[in-house]
C-alpha cells in the first residue's frame, strides 16, 4: 500500500463492508510527511480515523470529509488540550521509564507508570529508585535475559530488536498474516433491529468500557462521539493517569468497580446484560478469571459485540504477555528502524545508533480508531446478518499494518517534516471549547466543579450528523454504575 486511499480500501474490504460507502469519502492532500518520522504516520492517522467514522455510518447516506493535517494532530490529542486556560502539568511517563543500555551493547525499554510495575522492576534490579542506579544495574544484564526475567515476574520491559529479528522471532512469525482488525462470529443470534432515526449513528447503543491508558480509551471516546452511551469502568486499585484520563474521558460517563468484590462483580454482571458492546483492554485472561471473558459475556446475551485489545495478539508464545505502546515499538523493530533512518539523514554511523521512538503514540491511537472501526463493522453485521461477534485488535498487528504502508526517504522524513511541539496548542479551527460541568446521577456523589476544556475536535466532518463533543467528567469516578435511558 502506498497511499491512504489504498489503506482505507484494504481494511474496508477485509471487513466485508458495503463498498459503495467509500464513494462518499473526501480526503485532503497526501498526509506525509507530517511529523519527523520515516514511517507514514500521517497515512496511518488518516486511514484509521476514516475507518472509525465511515464504519459508524456505513448504512447511511452521509458524506465524510477528513483533513490530513487535522487527523495527524488528533493522533496526539493527549498533548493538545488545556483546562481553565492552563496546560496540564507533569509527564506522561514515570521518571524511571525509558531506554537503557545493557551489558551486551544492546538496549531495553522499561515501562514503570503503574506503581506495581515500577516496584517490580526495582525488585529485579535490587537498586535504588533513581535513573542512574537503574542504568548501572541494567549494565549487568543482557537485554533478552532481562526481558525474559521481567516477563516471568509479570513485569513490563522489552529488548530492542530490528525488523529482521522480529520477523524471525516466534511471535513475529505468529503474527505474519494477521489482519490489524479481526472480526469473528462466535454465536448465532437474530438480526439486530434498528429504529428509524435521524440522530447520531450510535444513538441508543450502550458501550461498557473496561480499559486503561490510551488505545482503549481512544476507542471509547470515538464511539461516544457518534452517540453511544459509554460507561467507562476503571478499578479503584489502579493509579489514575490524569494527563491521559481527562482528555480521553470526553463524552463518556465514568465510574469505578472493584472486581475483587463480589458486590461489584454482581453490579458489573447486571450492566453486561444490558450492554450492546463490551470493550476491554486488560491483561489477557484477567477478566475471564473473574467471569467476564468472551464466553461468559456471550452466554445468554445474543447479539453482543465483545471487543478486545492486547499487545501481541492471540497466537504465539507472547499472546499473554503484558505490553504497552512504547514496548511494542521497541520489540517489533520500529525504534531501531527509526534510528537508522535518522542516522542516514544526519550522516551518522548507523552501526551505533540509539533507538528512537515515534514522535507520537501512533500504535495506541491507530489501534483505538481501528478498534472502533471493528466494533462498528461488527454492529453492521449484527444488523445485516445477525450473530454475536468478537473483535480483536493488537498493538503489534497494528504496527505490522503501519509497516505495510511503506517508508519515506530519510531526507524527506526528517528534512522537511512538520513536527508539532509537544506543549504548544495550535491556533487552528480544529480547536473546540468543551463545557465540562457534569450533571450528577445520584446525590451521594461529590459535587463537581465547572471547568472549561479546550481540545482538538474530532477530525472527521460528517454531512448530516456532526461528531458529538460531549462533556469531560474530569475524574474516573464521577457517575453511578447505571445505564441512561435508551435514546
C-alpha positions as CSV (number, residue, x, y, z in Angstrom):
1,X,0.0,0.0,0.0
2,X,1.4,3.4,-1.0
3,X,-1.3,5.9,-0.2
4,X,-4.2,6.5,2.3
5,X,-6.9,5.6,-0.2
6,X,-5.4,2.1,-0.8
7,X,-5.0,1.7,3.0
8,X,-8.7,2.6,3.5
9,X,-9.9,0.2,0.8
10,X,-7.7,-2.7,2.1
11,X,-9.2,-2.6,5.6
12,X,-12.7,-1.8,4.4
13,X,-12.8,-4.8,2.1
14,X,-11.3,-7.1,4.8
15,X,-14.3,-6.4,6.9
16,X,-16.7,-7.1,4.0
17,X,-18.5,-3.7,4.4
18,X,-20.5,-2.2,1.6
19,X,-18.0,-0.8,-1.0
20,X,-20.4,1.9,-2.2
21,X,-19.9,3.7,1.1
22,X,-16.3,4.6,0.1
23,X,-17.7,6.7,-2.8
24,X,-18.9,9.2,-0.2
25,X,-15.4,9.8,1.2
26,X,-13.5,13.0,0.7
27,X,-9.8,13.1,1.7
28,X,-7.5,16.1,1.7
29,X,-3.9,16.1,0.4
30,X,-1.3,13.4,1.0
31,X,-0.6,13.5,4.7
32,X,3.0,12.5,4.6
33,X,5.4,13.9,5.6
34,X,3.7,15.4,8.6
35,X,5.9,14.6,11.6
36,X,9.6,13.7,12.0
37,X,9.3,10.0,11.2
38,X,10.4,7.7,8.4
39,X,7.1,5.9,8.7
40,X,3.9,7.0,7.1
41,X,2.2,8.0,10.4
42,X,0.1,10.7,8.6
43,X,-1.4,8.0,6.3
44,X,-2.0,5.8,9.4
45,X,-3.7,8.6,11.2
46,X,-5.9,9.5,8.2
47,X,-6.8,5.9,7.3
48,X,-7.6,4.7,10.8
49,X,-9.8,7.7,11.6
50,X,-11.6,7.4,8.3
51,X,-12.4,3.8,9.2
52,X,-13.7,4.7,12.6
53,X,-16.2,7.2,11.1
54,X,-17.2,5.5,7.9
55,X,-17.9,2.2,9.6
56,X,-20.2,4.1,12.1
57,X,-22.3,5.5,9.2
58,X,-21.9,2.6,6.8
59,X,-25.7,2.1,6.5
60,X,-26.4,5.8,6.0
61,X,-26.2,8.2,3.1
62,X,-23.7,10.7,4.5
63,X,-20.5,12.2,3.1
64,X,-17.4,12.2,5.2
65,X,-14.5,14.6,4.8
66,X,-11.2,14.2,6.7
67,X,-8.4,16.8,6.6
68,X,-5.0,15.1,6.7
69,X,-3.2,17.6,9.0
70,X,-6.1,17.6,11.4
71,X,-6.0,13.8,11.5
72,X,-2.3,13.9,12.5
73,X,-3.0,16.5,15.2
74,X,-5.6,14.2,16.6
75,X,-3.0,11.4,16.8
76,X,-1.5,13.4,19.6
77,X,-4.7,14.6,21.2
78,X,-3.5,14.0,24.7
79,X,-0.8,16.7,24.1
80,X,-3.3,19.3,22.7
81,X,-5.6,20.4,25.4
82,X,-5.9,22.9,28.2
83,X,-8.1,23.1,31.2
84,X,-9.3,26.5,32.5
85,X,-6.7,28.2,30.2
86,X,-3.7,26.2,31.5
87,X,-1.7,23.3,30.1
88,X,-1.8,20.2,32.3
89,X,1.4,19.8,34.3
90,X,3.5,16.7,34.7
91,X,4.8,13.9,32.4
92,X,3.1,11.1,30.6
93,X,5.8,8.8,31.8
94,X,7.3,7.8,35.2
95,X,10.8,9.1,35.8
96,X,12.3,5.5,35.6
97,X,10.6,4.7,32.4
98,X,12.6,4.7,29.2
99,X,15.5,3.2,27.3
100,X,18.6,1.8,29.0
101,X,21.8,0.3,27.6
102,X,22.7,-3.3,28.6
103,X,25.8,-5.4,29.0
104,X,25.6,-6.9,25.5
105,X,25.7,-3.4,23.9
106,X,22.0,-3.5,23.3
107,X,19.1,-1.8,25.0
108,X,15.9,-2.5,26.9
109,X,12.9,-0.3,27.4
110,X,11.1,-0.1,30.8
111,X,7.5,0.9,31.4
112,X,7.0,1.9,35.1
113,X,4.0,4.2,35.0
114,X,2.0,2.0,37.4
115,X,3.5,1.7,41.0
116,X,3.4,-2.1,41.0
117,X,5.3,-2.2,37.7
118,X,7.9,0.3,38.9
119,X,8.5,-1.7,42.1
120,X,8.7,-5.0,40.3
121,X,11.5,-3.7,38.1
122,X,13.3,-2.4,41.1
123,X,12.9,-5.7,42.9
124,X,14.6,-7.5,39.9
125,X,17.4,-5.0,39.7
126,X,17.9,-4.6,43.5
127,X,18.8,-1.0,43.2
128,X,17.8,2.4,44.4
129,X,14.8,4.1,42.7
130,X,16.9,6.5,40.6
131,X,17.5,6.6,36.9
132,X,21.3,6.4,37.5
133,X,21.0,3.4,39.7
134,X,18.7,1.6,37.3
135,X,21.1,2.4,34.4
136,X,24.1,0.9,36.3
137,X,22.1,-2.2,37.3
138,X,21.0,-2.9,33.8
139,X,24.6,-2.8,32.6
140,X,24.9,-6.2,34.4
141,X,22.2,-7.8,32.3
142,X,21.9,-8.9,28.7
143,X,18.9,-7.3,27.0
144,X,16.9,-10.5,26.2
145,X,17.8,-12.1,29.6
146,X,16.3,-9.1,31.4
147,X,13.2,-9.1,29.1
148,X,12.7,-12.8,29.9
149,X,13.1,-12.3,33.7
150,X,10.8,-9.3,33.7
151,X,8.1,-11.2,31.8
152,X,8.4,-14.2,34.2
153,X,7.6,-11.9,37.0
154,X,4.7,-10.3,35.1
155,X,6.6,-7.0,34.7
156,X,6.8,-4.9,31.5
157,X,10.2,-4.5,29.8
158,X,11.4,-5.4,26.4
159,X,14.7,-5.7,24.5
160,X,15.4,-3.7,21.3
161,X,15.0,-5.7,18.1
162,X,15.5,-5.0,14.4
163,X,12.7,-5.7,11.9
164,X,14.7,-8.7,10.7
165,X,15.0,-10.0,14.3
166,X,11.3,-9.5,15.0
167,X,10.3,-11.2,11.7
168,X,12.2,-14.3,12.7
169,X,11.0,-14.2,16.3
170,X,8.4,-16.9,17.1
171,X,5.9,-14.1,18.0
172,X,6.7,-12.2,14.8
173,X,6.1,-15.3,12.7
174,X,2.8,-16.0,14.6
175,X,1.6,-12.5,13.6
176,X,2.8,-12.5,10.0
177,X,-0.5,-13.0,8.3
178,X,-2.8,-11.4,10.9
179,X,-5.1,-8.5,9.9
180,X,-5.0,-5.4,12.2
181,X,-8.7,-5.9,12.8
182,X,-10.2,-9.4,13.2
183,X,-14.0,-10.0,13.2
184,X,-15.1,-13.4,14.4
185,X,-18.7,-14.6,14.5
186,X,-18.9,-16.5,17.8
187,X,-22.6,-17.4,18.1
188,X,-25.9,-17.2,16.3
189,X,-28.4,-14.5,17.1
190,X,-31.3,-12.8,15.5
191,X,-30.7,-9.8,13.3
192,X,-30.4,-6.6,15.3
193,X,-33.4,-4.3,14.8
194,X,-32.7,-0.6,14.5
195,X,-35.2,2.2,14.9
196,X,-35.7,4.6,12.1
197,X,-33.9,7.7,13.4
198,X,-32.2,10.8,12.1
199,X,-30.0,11.1,15.1
200,X,-26.3,10.1,15.5
201,X,-25.3,6.7,14.2
202,X,-24.8,5.1,17.6
203,X,-27.8,6.6,19.4
204,X,-29.2,4.0,21.8
205,X,-26.1,1.9,21.7
206,X,-24.6,1.1,25.2
207,X,-20.9,0.6,25.5
208,X,-19.4,-1.0,28.6
209,X,-15.7,0.1,28.5
210,X,-13.1,-1.6,30.7
211,X,-9.8,-0.1,29.5
212,X,-6.8,1.9,30.7
213,X,-4.1,4.0,29.3
214,X,-4.6,5.1,25.7
215,X,-5.8,2.9,22.8
216,X,-8.9,1.5,24.6
217,X,-10.0,5.0,25.9
218,X,-9.5,6.5,22.4
219,X,-11.8,3.8,21.1
220,X,-14.5,4.6,23.7
221,X,-14.2,8.3,23.1
222,X,-14.7,7.8,19.4
223,X,-17.9,5.7,20.0
224,X,-19.2,8.3,22.3
225,X,-18.6,10.9,19.6
226,X,-21.1,9.1,17.4
227,X,-23.8,9.0,20.0
228,X,-23.1,5.9,22.1
229,X,-23.7,5.9,25.9
230,X,-20.2,4.9,27.0
231,X,-19.8,3.9,30.6
232,X,-16.1,3.8,31.4
233,X,-15.4,1.5,34.3
234,X,-11.9,1.5,36.0
235,X,-10.5,-0.1,39.1
236,X,-10.0,1.9,42.2
237,X,-6.8,-0.1,42.9
238,X,-5.1,1.2,39.7
239,X,-3.4,4.6,39.7
240,X,-5.1,7.4,37.8
241,X,-3.2,8.9,34.9
242,X,-4.8,12.4,34.8
243,X,-2.9,13.7,31.7
244,X,-4.4,10.9,29.7
245,X,-7.6,10.2,31.6
246,X,-9.1,13.7,31.3
247,X,-8.7,14.0,27.6
248,X,-9.8,10.5,26.7
249,X,-12.9,10.8,29.0
250,X,-14.6,13.2,26.7
251,X,-18.2,12.3,26.0
252,X,-18.2,9.4,28.5
253,X,-19.6,8.7,31.9
254,X,-17.1,7.3,34.5
255,X,-17.4,5.0,37.4
256,X,-15.2,2.6,39.4
257,X,-15.8,-1.0,40.4
258,X,-13.5,-3.3,42.3
259,X,-13.8,-6.8,40.7
260,X,-12.3,-8.4,43.7
261,X,-15.6,-7.5,45.4
262,X,-18.5,-9.9,44.9
263,X,-20.9,-7.0,45.2
264,X,-19.1,-5.0,42.4
265,X,-18.9,-8.1,40.2
266,X,-22.6,-8.5,40.5
267,X,-23.1,-4.8,39.6
268,X,-20.9,-5.4,36.5
269,X,-22.9,-8.5,35.6
270,X,-26.1,-6.5,35.7
271,X,-24.6,-3.9,33.4
272,X,-23.3,-6.5,31.0
273,X,-26.9,-7.9,30.5
274,X,-28.0,-4.5,29.1
275,X,-24.8,-3.7,27.1
276,X,-24.6,-3.8,23.3
277,X,-20.8,-3.6,23.2
278,X,-18.3,-4.9,25.8
279,X,-14.9,-3.2,25.3
280,X,-12.0,-4.4,27.3
281,X,-8.2,-3.9,27.2
282,X,-6.9,-5.6,30.3
283,X,-4.3,-8.2,30.6
284,X,-5.2,-11.4,28.6
285,X,-7.2,-13.7,30.7
286,X,-7.7,-11.4,33.7
287,X,-11.4,-10.7,33.1
288,X,-12.1,-14.3,32.2
289,X,-10.9,-15.3,35.6
290,X,-13.5,-13.0,37.1
291,X,-16.3,-14.3,34.9
292,X,-16.2,-11.6,32.2
293,X,-14.4,-13.3,29.4
294,X,-15.8,-13.5,25.9
295,X,-17.5,-16.9,26.6
296,X,-19.0,-15.6,29.8
297,X,-20.4,-12.4,28.2
298,X,-21.8,-14.2,25.2
299,X,-23.7,-16.7,27.3
300,X,-27.3,-15.7,27.5
301,X,-26.6,-12.4,25.7
302,X,-27.2,-12.9,22.0
303,X,-26.2,-10.1,19.6
304,X,-23.5,-8.6,21.8
305,X,-20.2,-7.3,20.3
306,X,-17.2,-8.2,22.5
307,X,-14.1,-6.2,21.6
308,X,-10.6,-6.8,22.9
309,X,-7.3,-5.1,22.7
310,X,-4.0,-6.6,23.7
311,X,-0.3,-6.1,23.0
312,X,0.9,-9.0,20.9
313,X,-2.1,-10.8,19.5
314,X,-4.0,-14.1,20.2
315,X,-1.5,-16.6,18.9
316,X,2.2,-17.3,19.6
317,X,4.3,-17.5,22.7
318,X,3.8,-13.9,23.6
319,X,0.0,-13.9,23.4
320,X,-0.4,-13.5,27.1
321,X,2.4,-11.1,27.6
322,X,1.7,-7.6,29.1
323,X,2.7,-4.7,26.9
324,X,2.3,-1.0,26.2
325,X,2.8,1.1,23.1
326,X,6.4,2.1,23.9
327,X,7.4,-1.5,24.5
328,X,5.7,-2.9,21.3
329,X,7.5,-0.2,19.3
330,X,10.8,-1.4,20.8
331,X,10.2,-5.1,20.5
332,X,8.9,-5.1,16.9
333,X,11.7,-3.1,15.2
334,X,10.3,0.4,14.9
335,X,12.7,2.1,17.4
336,X,15.8,0.7,15.6
337,X,14.3,1.3,12.2
338,X,13.6,4.9,13.0
339,X,17.0,5.4,14.5
340,X,18.8,4.0,11.4
341,X,16.7,6.3,9.1
342,X,17.5,9.3,11.2
343,X,21.2,8.4,11.2
344,X,21.1,8.2,7.4
345,X,19.6,11.7,7.2
346,X,22.1,13.1,9.7
347,X,25.1,11.4,8.1
348,X,25.9,9.4,11.2
349,X,27.2,5.8,11.7
350,X,24.1,3.6,11.6
351,X,26.0,0.8,13.4
352,X,25.9,2.6,16.7
353,X,22.5,4.3,16.8
354,X,20.4,4.9,19.9
355,X,16.9,3.6,19.3
356,X,14.5,6.3,18.5
357,X,10.7,6.3,19.4
358,X,7.9,7.7,17.3
359,X,7.1,11.4,17.9
360,X,3.6,10.3,19.0
361,X,1.9,7.3,20.4
362,X,0.9,6.1,16.9
363,X,0.3,2.5,17.7
364,X,-2.1,3.4,20.5
365,X,-4.1,5.9,18.5
366,X,-4.3,3.8,15.4
367,X,-5.3,0.8,17.5
368,X,-8.0,2.8,19.2
369,X,-9.6,4.0,16.0
370,X,-9.3,0.6,14.3
371,X,-10.9,-1.0,17.3
372,X,-13.8,1.5,16.9
373,X,-13.9,0.5,13.2
374,X,-14.1,-3.2,14.1
375,X,-16.9,-2.6,16.6
376,X,-18.9,-0.6,14.1
377,X,-18.3,-3.2,11.4
378,X,-19.5,-5.9,13.8
379,X,-22.6,-3.9,14.7
380,X,-23.3,-3.6,11.0
381,X,-23.1,-7.4,10.7
382,X,-25.5,-7.9,13.6
383,X,-28.0,-5.8,11.6
384,X,-27.4,-7.3,8.2
385,X,-26.8,-11.0,9.1
386,X,-27.2,-11.4,12.8
387,X,-25.0,-13.2,15.3
388,X,-22.7,-12.3,18.2
389,X,-19.3,-11.1,17.3
390,X,-15.8,-10.8,18.7
391,X,-13.5,-8.0,17.6
392,X,-9.7,-8.4,18.1
393,X,-7.0,-5.7,17.7
394,X,-3.4,-5.9,18.9
395,X,-0.8,-3.2,19.0
396,X,1.7,-5.5,17.3
397,X,-0.7,-6.3,14.4
398,X,-1.4,-2.6,14.0
399,X,2.3,-1.9,13.9
400,X,2.6,-4.6,11.2
401,X,-0.1,-2.7,9.2
402,X,1.8,0.6,9.6
403,X,4.9,-1.1,8.3
404,X,2.9,-2.2,5.3
405,X,2.1,1.4,4.4
406,X,5.8,1.9,3.4
407,X,8.6,4.2,4.3
408,X,9.6,7.8,3.5
409,X,13.1,8.7,2.2
410,X,15.0,9.9,5.3
411,X,15.8,13.3,3.7
412,X,12.1,13.8,3.2
413,X,11.1,12.4,6.6
414,X,13.4,14.4,8.7
415,X,14.4,17.3,6.4
416,X,11.0,18.8,5.5
417,X,8.7,17.1,8.1
418,X,6.4,19.3,10.1
419,X,6.8,18.3,13.7
420,X,4.3,19.5,16.3
421,X,5.9,20.7,19.6
422,X,4.5,18.7,22.4
423,X,3.2,21.6,24.5
424,X,2.2,24.3,22.1
425,X,-1.5,24.5,21.3
426,X,-2.0,25.2,17.5
427,X,-4.2,28.1,16.6
428,X,-6.3,26.3,14.1
429,X,-10.1,25.8,13.5
430,X,-9.7,22.2,14.7
431,X,-9.8,23.5,18.3
432,X,-13.1,23.5,20.1
433,X,-14.2,24.5,23.6
434,X,-16.0,21.9,25.7
435,X,-18.2,22.8,28.6
436,X,-17.3,20.2,31.3
437,X,-19.9,20.7,34.0
438,X,-21.2,17.3,34.9
439,X,-24.8,16.5,35.8
440,X,-24.8,14.2,38.8
441,X,-26.9,11.0,38.6
442,X,-27.0,10.4,42.4
443,X,-26.9,12.7,45.4
444,X,-24.2,10.7,47.2
445,X,-21.6,11.7,44.6
446,X,-19.5,14.7,45.4
447,X,-20.3,18.0,43.7
448,X,-18.2,18.6,40.5
449,X,-16.8,22.0,39.8
450,X,-17.3,23.6,36.4
451,X,-14.2,23.7,34.2
452,X,-13.6,24.8,30.6
453,X,-11.6,22.4,28.5
454,X,-10.1,23.3,25.1
455,X,-9.2,20.4,22.9
456,X,-8.7,19.1,19.4
457,X,-12.1,18.2,18.0
458,X,-12.7,15.0,16.0
459,X,-11.1,15.2,12.6
460,X,-14.0,13.9,10.5
461,X,-16.6,16.2,9.1
462,X,-19.9,14.4,8.6
463,X,-22.5,15.9,6.3
464,X,-25.6,15.1,8.5
465,X,-24.6,14.1,12.0
466,X,-21.5,16.1,13.2
467,X,-19.4,14.2,15.8
468,X,-20.5,15.0,19.3
469,X,-18.0,16.5,21.7
470,X,-20.0,15.9,24.9
471,X,-18.6,16.6,28.3
472,X,-15.4,15.7,30.1
473,X,-16.0,14.2,33.6
474,X,-12.5,15.3,34.8
475,X,-12.4,12.2,37.0
476,X,-12.7,8.4,36.9
477,X,-15.5,8.0,39.5
478,X,-18.0,10.7,38.7
479,X,-21.1,8.8,37.9
480,X,-23.2,5.9,39.2
481,X,-22.8,2.5,37.6
482,X,-26.1,2.6,35.8
483,X,-27.3,3.0,32.2
484,X,-29.0,6.0,30.8
485,X,-32.5,5.5,29.3
486,X,-32.1,4.5,25.6
487,X,-32.4,7.2,23.1
